[in-house]
Amino acid sequence: MKKLKVACAPHSLKRASNPDEKAPFRGWGVCKIATILLLTILSAKTANAQSPDFSKMTPDERKAYMDKMRAASQEDWEKTMATLQIKTPSLPPASDDPKRPQHLKQREGSTNWYDEAGNTHVRSGWGNWTNYDETNASRYTLPDPLVLKNGKPVKTASVWWKQRRPEILRDYETEIYGKTPRDTPKVTFEVASPDTALGGQANKKLVTGRIDNSKFPSATPRVELTLYTPAKATGPVPLMVIVWGAFPTPTATIRKIIETGWAVALFNTGAIQMDNGGGLHAGIIGLMNEGNDRKPDDWGVLSAWSWGLSRALDYLETNKAINAKQIGIQGHSRWGKTALLAGALDPRWAIVFASCSGSMGASLEKRNFGETPDNVAGSGLYHWMAGNFLKYGGHWQDMPVDAHELIALLAPRPVFITGGTKDQWADPHGEFLACVAASPVYELLGKKGIGTREMPAPDVALVSGEVAFRNHEGGHVDSLDWPVFLEFAKKYFK
């Protein structure tokens, strides 16, 4: 193997500012959580210290392992809640809850509830039911990204960069995603010998970043990247990094990108940090904490993944087959949230594509529609965030920031936000409204925003400015939007 050493400095938030009842997994259905854990295990199966090889386990062994991880996540969530002195209310059974909309029905085998349109409804641990009624979603006030905390307006780019942007970042750092440690370890990269892929259209390499774990040897996180470059390239090419797992390879998407003449890399999030609360004492978070519990403002899993992505970027900038100034990032669903956060933390990401990212991604948090911070603050997903984030369960109107400000942190770089007509859980209308509310920051910095306040028709792409949006006809997928994104990105990647 070819080895190349990279000393990785931490990309903290501050640095990037320069240019039911007490059942496990409160608020989530058993089937949904089983799926989450299954995907988590699959995405982490190549990271030895984080998970056994799921493919070699018997059904009984898999069930036992998943039960163990659920219990560990629940235990850590309860401990975090106790540390913050947060208590959830005592709730009646969901079937007897007077707050439950009476038109909802359950399906066999699921603890979730469904309306006539097939939308998923859940009750959070704070007693709030999912809402899909626009009339109940419009009562909110957004923080103004162009007003300082002292009430003074932001009228110049200088004030944005020197004062307002750092304010927003600090709120995200302490209250939402957690602080990235400043003394993160060095990473040494190993590049395996290349192989051909896609019938000879591409060259494929496995790139592994070995993280110095001498501080806590039982944690063995690593950076894992599968890189595809066009076989016929004659010089450095643009690259899209897809935030991914170790799932079946998205061959069709890789082929589209390669046929565009660009490179593409799959980033395995599970190799850096497991996607559940039971893994917080392992991975890069466990390594930095030496196996101890997190403090309330310590980083969550999304920040840990973002750190790993920046370390991958360290390597990619040294690869002579890649145009280091034209490296973008894409993610879908939870990985769409990650792509937005990674872009906000590291200004080297030249373009960001966030697909169906929902709450704590691109959809407005203070808007009560579909997925809300309540759902993310439950014991099934809380690990994505800092412990302090749990303070906003049940009253997310008190959050100091909202999604439009996360998008604004990407400015002036181009961003492509997408949703789906049949994915109301992720609130595509709320994602569009966040694009609208972020646009004044882009305009202050001399770029063009979304250009309208009217939600576009399905499949109509708004791509004339640096803030782009499309709501595809369909569900919770990113494949329908890749062709449109590639055309949009060609304006910047030439």
WOQUI-V793138 format. One record per pair of residues at least 4 apart in sequence whose C-alpha atoms are under 7 Angstrom apart, sorted by sequence separation. I is the first residue (numbers start at 0). J is the second residue. D is the distance in whole Angstrom. If there is no record, write none. Layout:
# WOQUI-V793138
I:J:D
I:J:D
This chain:
# WOQUI-V793138
10:14:6
11:15:6
12:16:7
21:25:7
27:31:7
28:32:6
29:33:6
30:34:6
31:35:6
32:36:6
33:37:6
34:38:6
35:39:6
36:40:6
37:41:6
38:42:6
39:43:6
40:44:6
46:50:7
47:51:7
52:56:7
56:60:6
57:61:6
58:62:6
59:63:6
60:64:6
61:65:6
62:66:6
63:67:6
64:68:6
65:69:6
66:70:6
67:71:6
68:72:6
69:73:6
70:74:6
71:75:6
72:76:6
73:77:6
74:78:6
75:79:6
76:80:6
77:81:6
78:82:6
79:83:6
80:84:6
81:85:6
91:95:6
92:96:6
105:109:7
113:117:6
114:118:6
122:126:6
123:127:5
132:136:7
133:137:7
146:150:6
147:151:5
155:159:7
156:160:6
157:161:6
158:162:5
159:163:5
160:164:6
161:165:7
162:166:6
163:167:6
164:168:6
165:169:6
166:170:7
167:171:6
168:172:6
169:173:6
170:174:6
171:175:5
172:176:6
173:177:5
195:199:5
196:200:6
197:201:6
212:216:5
249:253:6
250:254:6
251:255:6
252:256:6
253:257:6
254:258:6
255:259:6
256:260:7
257:261:5
268:272:6
269:273:5
280:284:7
281:285:4
282:286:6
283:287:6
284:288:6
285:289:6
286:290:6
293:297:6
298:302:6
299:303:6
300:304:6
301:305:6
302:306:6
303:307:6
304:308:6
305:309:6
306:310:6
307:311:6
308:312:6
309:313:6
310:314:7
311:315:6
312:316:6
314:318:7
330:334:4
331:335:4
332:336:7
333:337:6
334:338:6
335:339:6
336:340:6
337:341:6
338:342:6
339:343:6
340:344:6
341:345:6
342:346:6
356:360:5
357:361:6
358:362:5
367:371:7
370:374:6
371:375:7
372:376:6
373:377:6
376:380:6
377:381:6
384:388:6
391:395:5
400:404:7
401:405:7
402:406:6
403:407:6
404:408:6
423:427:7
426:430:6
427:431:6
428:432:6
429:433:6
430:434:6
431:435:6
432:436:6
433:437:6
434:438:6
438:442:6
439:443:6
440:444:6
441:445:6
442:446:5
455:459:6
477:481:7
480:484:6
481:485:6
482:486:7
483:487:6
484:488:6
485:489:6
488:492:6
489:493:6
10:15:6
20:25:7
27:32:7
56:61:6
80:85:5
91:96:6
105:110:7
113:118:5
122:127:5
123:128:6
146:151:6
147:152:6
153:158:6
158:163:6
159:164:6
171:176:6
172:177:5
173:178:6
196:201:5
256:261:6
257:262:6
269:274:7
273:278:5
279:284:6
280:285:4
281:286:6
285:290:5
298:303:7
330:335:4
356:361:6
357:362:5
359:364:7
375:380:5
376:381:5
441:446:5
442:447:5
462:467:5
19:25:5
43:49:7
44:50:6
105:111:6
113:119:5
122:128:4
146:152:4
147:153:7
153:159:6
172:178:5
195:201:6
196:202:6
212:218:7
256:262:7
279:285:6
285:291:7
315:321:7
329:335:7
342:348:6
358:364:6
375:381:6
391:397:7
441:447:6
442:448:6
461:467:5
462:468:7
19:26:5
43:50:6
44:51:6
105:112:5
112:119:6
113:120:6
121:128:6
122:129:7
145:152:6
146:153:5
195:202:5
196:203:6
212:219:7
256:263:7
316:323:5
330:337:7
364:371:6
391:398:6
441:448:6
461:468:5
44:52:5
53:61:7
104:112:5
105:113:6
111:119:7
112:120:5
120:128:7
121:129:6
145:153:5
194:202:6
195:203:6
330:338:5
364:372:7
419:427:6
460:468:6
461:469:6
471:479:7
44:53:6
103:112:6
104:113:5
111:120:6
112:121:6
120:129:5
193:202:6
194:203:5
273:282:7
281:290:6
329:338:6
342:351:7
418:427:5
439:448:7
460:469:5
40:50:7
103:113:5
104:114:7
111:121:6
193:203:5
194:204:7
210:220:7
253:263:7
272:282:5
280:290:5
328:338:6
438:448:4
459:469:6
103:114:5
193:204:5
210:221:6
271:282:6
272:283:6
280:291:6
438:449:6
458:469:6
41:53:7
102:114:7
192:204:7
209:221:5
271:283:6
280:292:7
339:351:7
358:370:6
449:461:7
458:470:6
40:53:7
191:204:6
208:221:6
209:222:7
338:351:7
357:370:7
358:371:5
359:372:7
376:389:5
457:470:5
458:471:5
190:204:7
191:205:5
207:221:7
208:222:4
339:353:6
358:372:6
435:449:6
457:471:5
458:472:6
190:205:6
191:206:6
207:222:6
208:223:6
338:353:6
434:449:6
449:464:6
457:472:5
147:163:6
190:206:5
207:223:5
376:392:6
448:464:5
189:206:6
190:207:6
206:223:6
207:224:6
336:353:7
435:452:6
447:464:5
448:465:6
449:466:5
188:206:7
189:207:5
206:224:5
335:353:4
447:465:6
448:466:5
449:467:6
188:207:6
189:208:6
205:224:6
206:225:6
284:303:7
335:354:5
373:392:5
446:465:7
188:208:4
205:225:5
283:303:7
328:348:7
335:355:7
336:356:5
372:392:6
373:393:6
187:208:5
188:209:6
204:225:6
205:226:6
327:348:5
335:356:5
339:360:7
186:208:6
187:209:5
204:226:5
243:265:6
244:266:7
245:267:6
326:348:6
327:349:5
328:350:6
329:351:6
330:352:7
331:353:6
332:354:6
186:209:5
187:210:7
203:226:6
204:227:7
238:261:6
239:262:6
240:263:6
241:264:6
242:265:6
243:266:5
244:267:4
326:349:6
327:350:5
328:351:5
329:352:5
330:353:5
331:354:5
332:355:5
333:356:6
336:359:6
372:395:6
431:454:7
186:210:5
203:227:5
237:261:5
238:262:5
239:263:5
240:264:5
241:265:5
242:266:5
243:267:5
244:268:5
325:349:6
327:351:6
328:352:6
329:353:6
330:354:6
331:355:6
332:356:4
336:360:4
185:210:6
186:211:6
202:227:5
203:228:7
236:261:5
237:262:6
238:263:5
239:264:6
240:265:6
241:266:6
242:267:7
243:268:6
244:269:6
324:349:7
331:356:6
332:357:7
335:360:7
462:487:6
184:210:6
185:211:6
201:227:6
202:228:5
236:262:7
240:266:7
242:268:7
274:300:7
184:211:6
201:228:5
202:229:6
201:229:5
202:230:6
229:257:6
272:300:7
438:466:7
36:65:7
99:128:7
200:229:6
201:230:5
228:257:7
200:230:5
365:395:6
403:433:4
407:437:5
410:440:7
411:441:6
229:260:6
272:303:7
365:396:5
402:433:6
403:434:6
406:437:6
410:441:6
229:261:7
272:304:7
305:337:6
434:466:7
228:261:7
229:262:6
271:304:6
403:436:6
404:437:6
407:440:6
411:444:6
228:262:4
403:437:5
227:262:6
228:263:7
305:340:7
411:446:6
90:126:7
227:263:5
268:304:6
271:307:6
301:337:6
305:341:5
309:345:7
87:124:6
88:125:6
226:263:6
227:264:6
364:401:6
431:468:7
87:125:6
226:264:4
363:401:6
364:402:6
225:264:5
226:265:7
363:402:5
224:264:6
225:265:5
362:402:6
363:403:7
224:265:6
225:266:7
361:402:5
224:266:5
360:402:6
223:266:6
224:267:6
359:402:7
427:470:7
223:267:6
23:69:7
23:70:7
223:270:6
222:270:6
24:73:6
221:270:5
222:271:6
23:73:6
220:270:6
221:271:5
420:470:6
220:271:5
414:465:6
415:466:6
416:467:6
417:468:6
418:469:7
419:470:5
420:471:6
220:272:7
413:465:4
414:466:5
415:467:5
416:468:5
417:469:5
418:470:5
419:471:5
420:472:5
421:473:5
422:474:5
412:465:7
413:466:6
414:467:6
415:468:6
416:469:7
417:470:6
418:471:6
419:472:6
420:473:5
421:474:4
422:475:5
369:423:6
370:424:5
419:473:5
420:474:6
369:424:4
370:425:6
419:474:5
369:425:6
419:475:6
369:426:6
368:426:6
220:282:5
343:405:7
350:412:6
351:413:7
352:414:6
353:415:6
354:416:6
355:417:6
218:281:5
219:282:6
220:283:6
349:412:6
350:413:5
351:414:5
352:415:5
353:416:5
354:417:5
355:418:5
218:282:6
350:414:6
351:415:6
352:416:6
353:417:7
354:418:6
355:419:7
362:426:6
343:408:5
362:427:7
343:409:5
363:429:5
218:285:7
342:409:6
358:425:7
362:429:5
363:430:6
218:286:5
357:425:4
362:430:4
20:89:7
356:425:6
357:426:6
361:430:5
20:90:6
355:425:6
363:433:6
215:286:5
362:433:6
214:286:7
361:433:7
212:286:7
215:289:5
214:289:7
30:109:6
29:109:7
28:109:6
29:110:6
28:110:5
300:382:6
301:383:5
28:111:5
238:321:7
299:382:6
300:383:4
301:384:7
235:319:6
236:320:6
237:321:6
299:383:5
300:384:7
222:307:6
235:320:4
236:321:5
237:322:5
299:384:4
234:320:6
235:321:5
236:322:5
298:384:7
299:385:5
235:322:5
238:325:6
239:326:6
240:327:6
241:328:6
242:329:6
298:385:5
237:325:5
238:326:5
239:327:5
240:328:5
241:329:5
242:330:5
297:385:6
222:311:7
237:326:6
238:327:6
239:328:6
240:329:6
241:330:6
296:385:5
239:329:7
295:385:6
296:386:6
243:334:7
295:386:4
296:387:6
242:334:6
295:387:5
27:121:7
26:121:6
26:122:5
26:123:4
25:123:7
26:124:5
25:124:6
19:122:7
19:123:7
20:124:7
19:124:6
275:380:7
276:382:5
275:382:6
178:296:6
177:296:5
178:297:5
179:298:5
177:297:5
178:298:5
355:475:6
177:298:4
174:296:7
176:298:6
177:299:6
173:296:5
176:299:6
179:302:7
354:477:6
176:302:6
17:160:7
331:477:6
16:164:7
16:165:6
13:165:7
13:168:7
12:168:6
12:172:7
12:179:7
325:492:6
11:179:5
11:180:7
11:181:7
48:218:6
48:219:6
9:181:5
9:182:7
9:183:6
46:220:7
7:185:5
6:185:5
7:186:6
6:186:6
5:186:6
5:187:5
4:187:4
5:188:7
3:187:6
4:188:6
3:188:5
2:188:6
3:189:6
2:189:4
1:189:6
2:190:6
0:189:6
1:190:5
0:190:6
1:191:6
0:191:5
0:192:6
75:276:6
42:244:4
42:245:4
72:275:6
41:245:6
42:246:6
72:276:4
41:246:6
71:276:7
72:277:4
71:277:5
177:384:7
176:384:5
177:385:4
68:277:5
175:384:6
176:385:5
175:385:6
174:385:7
175:387:7
174:387:5
175:388:5
174:388:6
46:269:7
46:270:5
49:273:6
42:267:7
45:270:6
42:268:7
43:269:4
139:365:6
42:269:5
43:270:5
139:366:6
49:278:7
137:366:6
170:399:7
43:273:6
136:366:5
170:400:7
136:367:5
49:281:7
136:368:6
49:282:7
39:273:7
39:274:5
130:367:6
131:368:5
130:368:5
131:369:6
129:368:7
130:369:6
129:369:6
164:408:7
123:373:6
123:374:6
124:377:7
237:492:6
142:400:7
144:404:6
125:392:7
125:393:5
156:443:6
155:443:7
156:444:6
10:306:7
76:378:6
7:310:6
73:378:6
72:378:7
79:386:6
15:344:5
15:345:5
15:346:6
12:344:5
11:344:7
10:344:7
10:345:7
32:379:7
26:374:6
26:377:6
25:377:5
27:379:7
24:377:6
25:378:6
24:378:4
25:379:7
24:379:4
